[in-house]
Amino acid sequence: MDANGRSHFLHATGYRSDDLNLIDIDVWRLAAIYLLLIFPLGLILWLKIPILGKTVIAIVRMTVQLLLVGFYLQFIFHKNNIWITAGWLIIMILVADVSIARSTGLRLRKLGPGLFLSLLPGTAIPLLYFTYLVVGPDAAMEPQYVIPIAGMILGNCLRADIIGVGEFYESLRERKKLYLLRLSQGATHQEALRPFLRDALESSLAPTVATIATTGLVSLPGMMTGVILGGGNPMAAIKYQIAIMIAILSGTAITVILAIRITIPWSFDARGVLDPGIFREPR
């Protein structure tokens, strides 16, 4: 976006060009924040909870991953190339795809392609709607807007898929007799699956709905906090938060319903029986 376009964007959202001053965190202050870990790690040791190693590894991974991503995002922002930005978004979706399969206990080889095909529109539709409508066409494809907004939408889609897809297939495995009974009584495949689909979608959307209901009273979410920390007008921050929460709810709904619908053909045999091979550890 050129200087005139950026100035128009800042004016429209309530910013002044001299407002965008975020206090940086130096290395020593960042290092000091790790001292807070004495509380969770101390409790883990005291109660002998067997997740100390996993927790430490997670913290180290988070630190290394974020630092590497930070360096790479600086490169992407500097290049401001639509193909590089699109490539990074595809990588983000692929990583989310693998994470969903692992977290739900499903075989990536069997259901990975379907999960990817559900994440793609589930992220792209609300992302493009948000950037073109809220940010404006001049800045809609700039990486500094596209990547963080896509990250917020995709992160929530990932969590919703883990809950929804995981519950759908696990419930079918545990309640196999009920499902087969419906088929034997004359229900079509889709009719027999509908109660499981409804429950899975409800469970996956419930956390987002609860967050939306308490936003502003219980928490100040990431989008709003980021705009305020960047020196933005609080009312502009509120408008952004409303827009992103609606985008997230829409994205999670699209992703979960598509994830289940698209993966169904890979999950059942010709008789409509669930294939135990989709699970990494079949019972």
C-alpha positions, 0 to 999 in steps of 0.5 A: 500500500502506498503512503496515501493508501496507508494514511487513508487506512490510519485515518479511517480506523482512528489512528494517527501516524504518530500513534503507532508507537509500541514499547519494545521489550529488550532482551533482559526484560524478556529473559526476566519474564521466564522467572514466572515459570517458577510457579507452574513448574514448581507446582508440577514438581511439588505435586509430582505431575508427570508433565514436567519434561513435556512442559519444558520442551513446549516452552523451549519449542515455543520460544525457538519457533516464535523467534524463527517466525519473527525473523521470517515475518520480517523478511515477508513484510519487507518483501511484501510479495503476494506469492510469498505471503500465500506460500506462508499461509499454506505452510500454516494450514499444513502445520495445522492439518498435521496438528489436528490429525495428531491431536484427534488420534486420526491417521494423517495419511487417510484423513489429512487431505480432507482436513486440509481441504476444510481448513483452506476455505474455512480460513480463506473465506472469513480472511478475505471478507475481513481484509477487503471489508474491514481493512480495505482493498488497498491493504487487503493483501499486505502480509502485515494484515493478512498473516496475523488475521489468518493466524487468529482465524486458523488457530481457532479453526484448529481448536474447533476441528480438534474438538469437533472432528475428534468427537465425531469419530470417537463418538461413532467408535464408542456408540457403534451399535447405536449407529448401526441400529439406525442403519438397520432400521432403514436410515440412510447413511446421512440420516444415521450420521446426523445426530453425531454431526450435530453433537460434534458441531455444537461441541466445537462451536461452544467455546467460541460462543462462550468467548464471544459472550464474555468478550469485553467483560471477562477478557480483552482478546488479542486483536483488541489488545494489539490495536490498543498496545499499538497506540490505537483508538480504543473504539477502533480496537473494539470495532476490530474485535467485533469483526474478528470474532465474527470472522472466527465464528464463521471460519470455525463453523465452515471448517468443522462442517467441511472437515467432517463432510469431506473426510466421511468418504475416506472413513466408511466402507461401502456398507457404511461401517466406520473403518477402524483403520482411520485411528492410529490405535484401532480398538 
